[in-house]
Amino acid sequence: MTIRRVVPNLASQAQEESRDFYGLLGFEEVMNQGWIMTLASPSQPAAQVSFMTEDRTGPVIPDLSVEVEDVDAAYAAV
């Protein structure tokens, strides 16, 4: 199974403040759906962190998001 990227998900009600702080380190906002915002390094786009106020797809905020090459194979494995 090939892992493409792993993104930590941090529970936060302070997305703007988080974006401003991590922006000082060079991160830029690459996605914002209101309830989840992802920041990434412009020079290393796979270096990402997400901030979530809630998870609209499940009952809890996950600790990590893992992108795999074949989600069906990953689902079958677990």
Gaussian input, Z-matrix of N, CA and C with variables (Angstrom, degrees):
# hf/3-21g

backbone

0 1
 N
 C     1     B1
 C     2     B2     1     A1
 N     3     B3     2     A2     1     D1
 C     4     B4     3     A3     2     D2
 C     5     B5     4     A4     3     D3
 N     6     B6     5     A5     4     D4
 C     7     B7     6     A6     5     D5
 C     8     B8     7     A7     6     D6
 N     9     B9     8     A8     7     D7
 C    10    B10     9     A9     8     D8
 C    11    B11    10    A10     9     D9
 N    12    B12    11    A11    10    D10
 C    13    B13    12    A12    11    D11
 C    14    B14    13    A13    12    D12
 N    15    B15    14    A14    13    D13
 C    16    B16    15    A15    14    D14
 C    17    B17    16    A16    15    D15
 N    18    B18    17    A17    16    D16
 C    19    B19    18    A18    17    D17
 C    20    B20    19    A19    18    D18
 N    21    B21    20    A20    19    D19
 C    22    B22    21    A21    20    D20
 C    23    B23    22    A22    21    D21
 N    24    B24    23    A23    22    D22
 C    25    B25    24    A24    23    D23
 C    26    B26    25    A25    24    D24
 N    27    B27    26    A26    25    D25
 C    28    B28    27    A27    26    D26
 C    29    B29    28    A28    27    D27
 N    30    B30    29    A29    28    D28
 C    31    B31    30    A30    29    D29
 C    32    B32    31    A31    30    D30
 N    33    B33    32    A32    31    D31
 C    34    B34    33    A33    32    D32
 C    35    B35    34    A34    33    D33
 N    36    B36    35    A35    34    D34
 C    37    B37    36    A36    35    D35
 C    38    B38    37    A37    36    D36
 N    39    B39    38    A38    37    D37
 C    40    B40    39    A39    38    D38
 C    41    B41    40    A40    39    D39
 N    42    B42    41    A41    40    D40
 C    43    B43    42    A42    41    D41
 C    44    B44    43    A43    42    D42
 N    45    B45    44    A44    43    D43
 C    46    B46    45    A45    44    D44
 C    47    B47    46    A46    45    D45
 N    48    B48    47    A47    46    D46
 C    49    B49    48    A48    47    D47
 C    50    B50    49    A49    48    D48
 N    51    B51    50    A50    49    D49
 C    52    B52    51    A51    50    D50
 C    53    B53    52    A52    51    D51
 N    54    B54    53    A53    52    D52
 C    55    B55    54    A54    53    D53
 C    56    B56    55    A55    54    D54
 N    57    B57    56    A56    55    D55
 C    58    B58    57    A57    56    D56
 C    59    B59    58    A58    57    D57
 N    60    B60    59    A59    58    D58
 C    61    B61    60    A60    59    D59
 C    62    B62    61    A61    60    D60
 N    63    B63    62    A62    61    D61
 C    64    B64    63    A63    62    D62
 C    65    B65    64    A64    63    D63
 N    66    B66    65    A65    64    D64
 C    67    B67    66    A66    65    D65
 C    68    B68    67    A67    66    D66
 N    69    B69    68    A68    67    D67
 C    70    B70    69    A69    68    D68
 C    71    B71    70    A70    69    D69
 N    72    B72    71    A71    70    D70
 C    73    B73    72    A72    71    D71
 C    74    B74    73    A73    72    D72
 N    75    B75    74    A74    73    D73
 C    76    B76    75    A75    74    D74
 C    77    B77    76    A76    75    D75
 N    78    B78    77    A77    76    D76
 C    79    B79    78    A78    77    D77
 C    80    B80    79    A79    78    D78
 N    81    B81    80    A80    79    D79
 C    82    B82    81    A81    80    D80
 C    83    B83    82    A82    81    D81
 N    84    B84    83    A83    82    D82
 C    85    B85    84    A84    83    D83
 C    86    B86    85    A85    84    D84
 N    87    B87    86    A86    85    D85
 C    88    B88    87    A87    86    D86
 C    89    B89    88    A88    87    D87
 N    90    B90    89    A89    88    D88
 C    91    B91    90    A90    89    D89
 C    92    B92    91    A91    90    D90
 N    93    B93    92    A92    91    D91
 C    94    B94    93    A93    92    D92
 C    95    B95    94    A94    93    D93
 N    96    B96    95    A95    94    D94
 C    97    B97    96    A96    95    D95
 C    98    B98    97    A97    96    D96
 N    99    B99    98    A98    97    D97
 C   100   B100    99    A99    98    D98
 C   101   B101   100   A100    99    D99
 N   102   B102   101   A101   100   D100
 C   103   B103   102   A102   101   D101
 C   104   B104   103   A103   102   D102
 N   105   B105   104   A104   103   D103
 C   106   B106   105   A105   104   D104
 C   107   B107   106   A106   105   D105
 N   108   B108   107   A107   106   D106
 C   109   B109   108   A108   107   D107
 C   110   B110   109   A109   108   D108
 N   111   B111   110   A110   109   D109
 C   112   B112   111   A111   110   D110
 C   113   B113   112   A112   111   D111
 N   114   B114   113   A113   112   D112
 C   115   B115   114   A114   113   D113
 C   116   B116   115   A115   114   D114
 N   117   B117   116   A116   115   D115
 C   118   B118   117   A117   116   D116
 C   119   B119   118   A118   117   D117
 N   120   B120   119   A119   118   D118
 C   121   B121   120   A120   119   D119
 C   122   B122   121   A121   120   D120
 N   123   B123   122   A122   121   D121
 C   124   B124   123   A123   122   D122
 C   125   B125   124   A124   123   D123
 N   126   B126   125   A125   124   D124
 C   127   B127   126   A126   125   D125
 C   128   B128   127   A127   126   D126
 N   129   B129   128   A128   127   D127
 C   130   B130   129   A129   128   D128
 C   131   B131   130   A130   129   D129
 N   132   B132   131   A131   130   D130
 C   133   B133   132   A132   131   D131
 C   134   B134   133   A133   132   D132
 N   135   B135   134   A134   133   D133
 C   136   B136   135   A135   134   D134
 C   137   B137   136   A136   135   D135
 N   138   B138   137   A137   136   D136
 C   139   B139   138   A138   137   D137
 C   140   B140   139   A139   138   D138
 N   141   B141   140   A140   139   D139
 C   142   B142   141   A141   140   D140
 C   143   B143   142   A142   141   D141
 N   144   B144   143   A143   142   D142
 C   145   B145   144   A144   143   D143
 C   146   B146   145   A145   144   D144
 N   147   B147   146   A146   145   D145
 C   148   B148   147   A147   146   D146
 C   149   B149   148   A148   147   D147
 N   150   B150   149   A149   148   D148
 C   151   B151   150   A150   149   D149
 C   152   B152   151   A151   150   D150
 N   153   B153   152   A152   151   D151
 C   154   B154   153   A153   152   D152
 C   155   B155   154   A154   153   D153
 N   156   B156   155   A155   154   D154
 C   157   B157   156   A156   155   D155
 C   158   B158   157   A157   156   D156
 N   159   B159   158   A158   157   D157
 C   160   B160   159   A159   158   D158
 C   161   B161   160   A160   159   D159
 N   162   B162   161   A161   160   D160
 C   163   B163   162   A162   161   D161
 C   164   B164   163   A163   162   D162
 N   165   B165   164   A164   163   D163
 C   166   B166   165   A165   164   D164
 C   167   B167   166   A166   165   D165
 N   168   B168   167   A167   166   D166
 C   169   B169   168   A168   167   D167
 C   170   B170   169   A169   168   D168
 N   171   B171   170   A170   169   D169
 C   172   B172   171   A171   170   D170
 C   173   B173   172   A172   171   D171
 N   174   B174   173   A173   172   D172
 C   175   B175   174   A174   173   D173
 C   176   B176   175   A175   174   D174
 N   177   B177   176   A176   175   D175
 C   178   B178   177   A177   176   D176
 C   179   B179   178   A178   177   D177
 N   180   B180   179   A179   178   D178
 C   181   B181   180   A180   179   D179
 C   182   B182   181   A181   180   D180
 N   183   B183   182   A182   181   D181
 C   184   B184   183   A183   182   D182
 C   185   B185   184   A184   183   D183
 N   186   B186   185   A185   184   D184
 C   187   B187   186   A186   185   D185
 C   188   B188   187   A187   186   D186
 N   189   B189   188   A188   187   D187
 C   190   B190   189   A189   188   D188
 C   191   B191   190   A190   189   D189
 N   192   B192   191   A191   190   D190
 C   193   B193   192   A192   191   D191
 C   194   B194   193   A193   192   D192
 N   195   B195   194   A194   193   D193
 C   196   B196   195   A195   194   D194
 C   197   B197   196   A196   195   D195
 N   198   B198   197   A197   196   D196
 C   199   B199   198   A198   197   D197
 C   200   B200   199   A199   198   D198
 N   201   B201   200   A200   199   D199
 C   202   B202   201   A201   200   D200
 C   203   B203   202   A202   201   D201
 N   204   B204   203   A203   202   D202
 C   205   B205   204   A204   203   D203
 C   206   B206   205   A205   204   D204
 N   207   B207   206   A206   205   D205
 C   208   B208   207   A207   206   D206
 C   209   B209   208   A208   207   D207
 N   210   B210   209   A209   208   D208
 C   211   B211   210   A210   209   D209
 C   212   B212   211   A211   210   D210
 N   213   B213   212   A212   211   D211
 C   214   B214   213   A213   212   D212
 C   215   B215   214   A214   213   D213
 N   216   B216   215   A215   214   D214
 C   217   B217   216   A216   215   D215
 C   218   B218   217   A217   216   D216
 N   219   B219   218   A218   217   D217
 C   220   B220   219   A219   218   D218
 C   221   B221   220   A220   219   D219
 N   222   B222   221   A221   220   D220
 C   223   B223   222   A222   221   D221
 C   224   B224   223   A223   222   D222
 N   225   B225   224   A224   223   D223
 C   226   B226   225   A225   224   D224
 C   227   B227   226   A226   225   D225
 N   228   B228   227   A227   226   D226
 C   229   B229   228   A228   227   D227
 C   230   B230   229   A229   228   D228
 N   231   B231   230   A230   229   D229
 C   232   B232   231   A231   230   D230
 C   233   B233   232   A232   231   D231

   B1=1.4483
   B2=1.5298
   B3=1.3180
   B4=1.4618
   B5=1.5228
   B6=1.3329
   B7=1.4658
   B8=1.5165
   B9=1.3142
   B10=1.4696
   B11=1.5216
   B12=1.3322
   B13=1.4608
   B14=1.5134
   B15=1.3252
   B16=1.4557
   B17=1.5223
   B18=1.3205
   B19=1.4622
   B20=1.5250
   B21=1.3436
   B22=1.4567
   B23=1.5254
   B24=1.3270
   B25=1.4628
   B26=1.5248
   B27=1.2994
   B28=1.4610
   B29=1.5180
   B30=1.3273
   B31=1.4635
   B32=1.5236
   B33=1.3363
   B34=1.4552
   B35=1.5168
   B36=1.3042
   B37=1.4607
   B38=1.5302
   B39=1.3390
   B40=1.4693
   B41=1.5272
   B42=1.3202
   B43=1.4584
   B44=1.5249
   B45=1.3086
   B46=1.4728
   B47=1.5216
   B48=1.3275
   B49=1.4595
   B50=1.5204
   B51=1.3298
   B52=1.4653
   B53=1.5261
   B54=1.3330
   B55=1.4679
   B56=1.5282
   B57=1.3239
   B58=1.4639
   B59=1.5247
   B60=1.3364
   B61=1.4619
   B62=1.5263
   B63=1.3342
   B64=1.4647
   B65=1.5259
   B66=1.3210
   B67=1.4530
   B68=1.5230
   B69=1.3313
   B70=1.4655
   B71=1.5239
   B72=1.3305
   B73=1.4635
   B74=1.5249
   B75=1.3309
   B76=1.4541
   B77=1.5190
   B78=1.3275
   B79=1.4662
   B80=1.5262
   B81=1.3288
   B82=1.4599
   B83=1.5237
   B84=1.3271
   B85=1.4619
   B86=1.5317
   B87=1.3338
   B88=1.4664
   B89=1.5238
   B90=1.3376
   B91=1.4570
   B92=1.5280
   B93=1.3307
   B94=1.4589
   B95=1.5245
   B96=1.3413
   B97=1.4622
   B98=1.5232
   B99=1.3266
   B100=1.4544
   B101=1.5162
   B102=1.3145
   B103=1.4626
   B104=1.5249
   B105=1.3341
   B106=1.4615
   B107=1.5251
   B108=1.3380
   B109=1.4578
   B110=1.5231
   B111=1.3253
   B112=1.4599
   B113=1.5118
   B114=1.3329
   B115=1.4498
   B116=1.5201
   B117=1.3367
   B118=1.4608
   B119=1.5151
   B120=1.3203
   B121=1.4537
   B122=1.5217
   B123=1.3277
   B124=1.4654
   B125=1.5317
   B126=1.3327
   B127=1.4676
   B128=1.5269
   B129=1.3316
   B130=1.4667
   B131=1.5226
   B132=1.3357
   B133=1.4650
   B134=1.5289
   B135=1.3342
   B136=1.4649
   B137=1.5262
   B138=1.3379
   B139=1.4641
   B140=1.5209
   B141=1.3446
   B142=1.4566
   B143=1.5250
   B144=1.3171
   B145=1.4549
   B146=1.5273
   B147=1.3347
   B148=1.4687
   B149=1.5143
   B150=1.3326
   B151=1.4576
   B152=1.5214
   B153=1.3294
   B154=1.4640
   B155=1.5200
   B156=1.3298
   B157=1.4630
   B158=1.5222
   B159=1.3343
   B160=1.4568
   B161=1.5195
   B162=1.3194
   B163=1.4638
   B164=1.5172
   B165=1.3014
   B166=1.4635
   B167=1.5203
   B168=1.3325
   B169=1.4614
   B170=1.5218
   B171=1.3277
   B172=1.4623
   B173=1.5128
   B174=1.3345
   B175=1.4614
   B176=1.5281
   B177=1.3303
   B178=1.4613
   B179=1.5313
   B180=1.3249
   B181=1.4602
   B182=1.5235
   B183=1.3362
   B184=1.4630
   B185=1.5274
   B186=1.3375
   B187=1.4638
   B188=1.5209
   B189=1.3283
   B190=1.4622
   B191=1.5112
   B192=1.3133
   B193=1.4620
   B194=1.5277
   B195=1.3250
   B196=1.4534
   B197=1.5241
   B198=1.3231
   B199=1.4592
   B200=1.5272
   B201=1.3256
   B202=1.4627
   B203=1.5224
   B204=1.3149
   B205=1.4589
   B206=1.5262
   B207=1.3393
   B208=1.4634
   B209=1.5235
   B210=1.3335
   B211=1.4633
   B212=1.5278
   B213=1.3183
   B214=1.4622
   B215=1.5101
   B216=1.3352
   B217=1.4626
   B218=1.5255
   B219=1.3281
   B220=1.4575
   B221=1.5301
   B222=1.3123
   B223=1.4614
   B224=1.5221
   B225=1.3283
   B226=1.4646
   B227=1.5388
   B228=1.3325
   B229=1.4637
   B230=1.5168
   B231=1.3285
   B232=1.4636
   B233=1.5174
   A1=107.75
   A2=116.42
   A3=121.65
   A4=110.32
   A5=115.23
   A6=121.21
   A7=107.73
   A8=116.50
   A9=120.61
   A10=112.41
   A11=117.20
   A12=120.62
   A13=109.22
   A14=115.03
   A15=123.33
   A16=106.52
   A17=116.27
   A18=121.04
   A19=108.89
   A20=118.24
   A21=119.39
   A22=110.11
   A23=116.34
   A24=123.00
   A25=107.84
   A26=116.78
   A27=121.60
   A28=109.97
   A29=115.51
   A30=120.03
   A31=107.91
   A32=117.08
   A33=120.50
   A34=110.66
   A35=115.40
   A36=121.37
   A37=110.15
   A38=116.65
   A39=122.06
   A40=109.73
   A41=116.61
   A42=119.67
   A43=112.51
   A44=118.04
   A45=120.13
   A46=110.91
   A47=116.22
   A48=120.49
   A49=110.85
   A50=117.16
   A51=121.40
   A52=110.49
   A53=116.75
   A54=120.78
   A55=110.10
   A56=117.61
   A57=121.07
   A58=111.31
   A59=116.89
   A60=120.72
   A61=111.13
   A62=116.99
   A63=119.90
   A64=111.18
   A65=117.23
   A66=120.81
   A67=111.86
   A68=116.12
   A69=120.20
   A70=111.49
   A71=117.07
   A72=122.47
   A73=111.87
   A74=116.89
   A75=120.88
   A76=115.17
   A77=117.70
   A78=119.73
   A79=110.43
   A80=115.56
   A81=121.62
   A82=109.71
   A83=116.29
   A84=120.77
   A85=109.48
   A86=115.93
   A87=120.05
   A88=111.79
   A89=117.21
   A90=120.76
   A91=108.21
   A92=115.81
   A93=119.95
   A94=108.15
   A95=114.96
   A96=120.33
   A97=111.53
   A98=116.19
   A99=120.24
   A100=112.02
   A101=117.35
   A102=121.54
   A103=112.73
   A104=117.15
   A105=122.65
   A106=108.71
   A107=114.90
   A108=121.90
   A109=107.36
   A110=116.61
   A111=121.07
   A112=109.53
   A113=114.87
   A114=122.86
   A115=107.70
   A116=116.53
   A117=120.88
   A118=110.15
   A119=114.59
   A120=121.43
   A121=108.81
   A122=118.82
   A123=119.73
   A124=112.64
   A125=117.03
   A126=119.97
   A127=112.64
   A128=117.51
   A129=123.50
   A130=107.85
   A131=118.63
   A132=121.53
   A133=115.28
   A134=118.04
   A135=119.66
   A136=111.85
   A137=117.80
   A138=121.68
   A139=107.45
   A140=115.62
   A141=120.97
   A142=111.03
   A143=115.01
   A144=123.06
   A145=106.64
   A146=115.51
   A147=120.43
   A148=109.81
   A149=115.24
   A150=123.14
   A151=107.26
   A152=116.38
   A153=120.95
   A154=110.74
   A155=116.45
   A156=120.82
   A157=110.26
   A158=115.88
   A159=124.02
   A160=106.61
   A161=116.71
   A162=119.46
   A163=107.26
   A164=116.74
   A165=121.13
   A166=112.13
   A167=117.31
   A168=120.64
   A169=112.60
   A170=117.72
   A171=120.54
   A172=111.11
   A173=116.71
   A174=120.55
   A175=115.54
   A176=118.42
   A177=121.11
   A178=109.35
   A179=116.16
   A180=121.06
   A181=107.54
   A182=117.48
   A183=119.13
   A184=110.68
   A185=115.99
   A186=120.68
   A187=111.54
   A188=116.67
   A189=122.22
   A190=110.50
   A191=115.58
   A192=121.91
   A193=105.72
   A194=116.60
   A195=121.30
   A196=108.35
   A197=116.22
   A198=120.96
   A199=107.85
   A200=115.48
   A201=121.14
   A202=109.85
   A203=115.44
   A204=120.42
   A205=111.62
   A206=116.65
   A207=121.39
   A208=109.01
   A209=116.86
   A210=120.91
   A211=111.88
   A212=118.11
   A213=119.85
   A214=111.75
   A215=117.26
   A216=120.90
   A217=110.66
   A218=117.30
   A219=120.76
   A220=110.72
   A221=116.71
   A222=121.37
   A223=110.68
   A224=117.71
   A225=121.58
   A226=110.39
   A227=116.92
   A228=121.08
   A229=112.37
   A230=116.65
   A231=117.97
   A232=111.44
   D1=134.29
   D2=-179.23
   D3=-102.22
   D4=124.26
   D5=175.31
   D6=-93.57
   D7=126.60
   D8=179.90
   D9=-89.17
   D10=-39.56
   D11=178.29
   D12=-165.69
   D13=157.85
   D14=175.71
   D15=-128.64
   D16=128.45
   D17=-177.37
   D18=-122.86
   D19=122.21
   D20=173.76
   D21=-69.46
   D22=140.96
   D23=177.29
   D24=-112.66
   D25=118.68
   D26=-179.69
   D27=-106.60
   D28=129.57
   D29=175.22
   D30=-71.14
   D31=127.28
   D32=-177.99
   D33=-157.85
   D34=135.73
   D35=171.92
   D36=-99.23
   D37=6.26
   D38=-175.95
   D39=-121.15
   D40=62.15
   D41=-176.20
   D42=-65.27
   D43=-43.73
   D44=-179.34
   D45=-61.24
   D46=-44.28
   D47=179.51
   D48=-64.63
   D49=-39.23
   D50=177.86
   D51=-64.41
   D52=-44.25
   D53=178.11
   D54=-60.26
   D55=-43.87
   D56=-179.50
   D57=-64.38
   D58=-43.93
   D59=-178.94
   D60=-65.40
   D61=-52.21
   D62=-177.94
   D63=-69.78
   D64=-21.56
   D65=173.08
   D66=-62.86
   D67=-31.58
   D68=176.22
   D69=-63.22
   D70=-24.74
   D71=178.32
   D72=-90.25
   D73=-3.51
   D74=177.87
   D75=105.69
   D76=-2.30
   D77=177.98
   D78=-71.46
   D79=147.97
   D80=176.24
   D81=-126.12
   D82=146.61
   D83=177.24
   D84=-68.23
   D85=125.90
   D86=178.96
   D87=-116.43
   D88=-13.35
   D89=176.92
   D90=-157.09
   D91=140.67
   D92=174.95
   D93=-151.24
   D94=110.63
   D95=178.70
   D96=-107.27
   D97=16.46
   D98=-179.51
   D99=89.22
   D100=-52.77
   D101=-179.78
   D102=-95.96
   D103=-16.06
   D104=174.60
   D105=-140.08
   D106=133.32
   D107=177.73
   D108=-128.44
   D109=134.58
   D110=178.67
   D111=-117.95
   D112=134.30
   D113=175.36
   D114=-112.38
   D115=146.51
   D116=179.87
   D117=-140.75
   D118=157.32
   D119=174.06
   D120=-79.28
   D121=128.84
   D122=178.69
   D123=-64.27
   D124=-31.02
   D125=-178.31
   D126=-85.99
   D127=-23.19
   D128=177.87
   D129=-134.18
   D130=78.58
   D131=-171.69
   D132=-56.94
   D133=-23.03
   D134=178.41
   D135=-76.96
   D136=-12.55
   D137=175.52
   D138=-82.09
   D139=101.37
   D140=-172.66
   D141=-134.73
   D142=159.70
   D143=171.10
   D144=-144.66
   D145=139.63
   D146=178.78
   D147=-116.27
   D148=147.97
   D149=177.33
   D150=-120.48
   D151=127.44
   D152=-174.98
   D153=-124.54
   D154=132.57
   D155=173.02
   D156=-84.81
   D157=-25.27
   D158=178.77
   D159=-166.91
   D160=170.11
   D161=172.39
   D162=-114.57
   D163=110.39
   D164=-178.60
   D165=-75.88
   D166=-5.10
   D167=180.00
   D168=-105.53
   D169=-5.33
   D170=-178.15
   D171=-160.55
   D172=173.62
   D173=-174.13
   D174=-78.27
   D175=-16.61
   D176=-178.84
   D177=-135.48
   D178=160.23
   D179=174.47
   D180=-79.92
   D181=121.96
   D182=179.74
   D183=-72.43
   D184=150.99
   D185=177.94
   D186=-71.99
   D187=-34.25
   D188=-175.98
   D189=-138.63
   D190=150.07
   D191=166.03
   D192=-112.11
   D193=128.81
   D194=-178.42
   D195=-119.10
   D196=118.53
   D197=176.20
   D198=-93.90
   D199=123.29
   D200=179.40
   D201=-115.92
   D202=161.15
   D203=-179.04
   D204=-66.69
   D205=-39.65
   D206=-175.79
   D207=-131.46
   D208=96.71
   D209=-175.65
   D210=-64.66
   D211=-33.01
   D212=178.34
   D213=-65.97
   D214=-39.63
   D215=177.45
   D216=-67.60
   D217=-39.21
   D218=177.99
   D219=-64.56
   D220=-42.78
   D221=178.15
   D222=-62.03
   D223=-42.75
   D224=179.41
   D225=-64.65
   D226=-36.21
   D227=-178.70
   D228=-68.53
   D229=-33.91
   D230=-178.15
   D231=-95.04

